[in-house]
């Protein structure tokens, strides 16, 4: 069974990393895995693909229209004011519903899981 691995974009509250790690979900934040100000196309996407991490972002404009071969998975969040605990609750609901990471369909909208 494939492991769920997330990379939270800069626009996501870093506290969500701690909440997800407490649930034994492999999660990194862009600020820690890369650096503050990492560029989406040049830095974030190649790192996420290499590490097989699903990018969680509220940057719908840049990530929403990406073709599937450019990423290892995208979870879009339209409400960029959402508190970390709610975001984590939505991700956990999504994980429970999919079960295995292999069943994840490369793109999901998190708002539907809240």
Secondary structure, DSSP 4 states (H G I P E B T S, - for coil): -PPPEEEE-TTS-THHHHHHHHTT-EEEEHHHHS-TT--IIIIIHHHHHHTT-EEEES-HHHHTT--GGG-S-EEE-S-TT--HHHHHHHHHHHHHHH-SGGG--SEEEGGGG-
